[in-house]
């Protein structure tokens, strides 16, 4: 039995995409892990209705820039 759900894996991909965007804006590598935990906390701690909307906004916005596809390819190596 898998310990992680598909939603958790999808969230991990979104978090990776957001960290990649933050790095593109100059986030130093030493802060990437902390940024990832902070972004993940937003997804996990948000109420379900809010989380679903954040996910929808994230997928549409990140896909429009090609960032989400890039992150999905990295995760799927």
ABEGO torsion letter per residue (X at the ends): XBABBAAAAAAAAAAAAAAAAAAAAGBBAAAAAAAAAAAAAAAAABBAAAAAAAAAAAAAAAAAAGAAAAAAAAAAX
